């Protein structure tokens, strides 16, 4: 069963502001949340981990091309 993370966990884990997360979601730069209930949303943990890993790979690739 997939684990879902809430925005508070994401802000802590990735050191991002929640407004930044919502702005990036709106702009297609961050995974979209999933509605979990009437008043609850979350993100599949696997999508957040994959997003963070992709960002790290892009950063490393840009460092290699800059060197």
C-alpha positions as CSV (number, residue, x, y, z in Angstrom):
1,X,0.0,0.0,0.0
2,X,1.3,3.4,-1.0
3,X,2.3,5.8,1.7
4,X,1.1,9.4,1.4
5,X,2.9,12.4,2.8
6,X,1.3,15.7,3.8
7,X,2.6,19.2,2.9
8,X,4.1,19.6,6.4
9,X,6.3,16.6,5.9
10,X,7.3,17.7,2.5
11,X,8.3,21.2,3.7
12,X,10.4,19.6,6.4
13,X,12.0,16.9,4.2
14,X,12.8,19.2,1.3
15,X,13.3,22.5,3.1
16,X,10.8,24.2,0.9
17,X,8.1,26.7,1.8
18,X,4.5,25.5,1.4
19,X,3.7,28.4,-0.8
20,X,6.6,27.4,-3.1
21,X,5.2,23.8,-3.3
22,X,1.8,25.0,-4.3
23,X,3.2,27.5,-6.8
24,X,5.3,24.7,-8.4
25,X,2.3,22.4,-8.4
26,X,0.3,25.1,-10.3
27,X,3.2,25.6,-12.7
28,X,3.7,21.9,-13.3
29,X,7.1,21.8,-11.6
30,X,6.1,19.6,-8.7
31,X,3.9,16.5,-8.5
32,X,0.2,17.2,-8.0
33,X,-1.4,16.1,-4.8
34,X,-4.1,13.4,-4.4
35,X,-7.3,14.0,-2.6
36,X,-7.4,11.6,0.4
37,X,-10.7,12.6,1.9
38,X,-13.1,15.5,2.2
39,X,-10.5,17.8,3.8
40,X,-7.2,15.9,3.3
41,X,-4.7,15.8,0.5
42,X,-1.3,14.2,0.2
43,X,1.3,13.2,-2.2
44,X,2.4,9.6,-2.9
45,X,5.8,9.3,-1.1
46,X,7.3,7.5,-4.1
47,X,6.5,10.5,-6.4
48,X,8.1,12.9,-4.0
49,X,11.2,10.7,-3.7
50,X,11.4,10.3,-7.5
51,X,11.0,14.1,-8.0
52,X,13.9,14.8,-5.5
53,X,16.1,12.2,-7.1
54,X,15.5,13.7,-10.6
55,X,16.4,17.2,-9.3
56,X,19.6,15.8,-7.8
57,X,20.5,14.2,-11.1
58,X,19.8,17.4,-13.0
59,X,22.0,19.3,-10.6
60,X,24.9,16.8,-11.0
61,X,24.5,16.9,-14.8
62,X,24.7,20.7,-14.8
63,X,27.8,20.6,-12.7
64,X,29.5,18.2,-15.0
65,X,28.8,20.3,-18.1
66,X,29.9,23.5,-16.3
67,X,33.2,22.0,-15.3
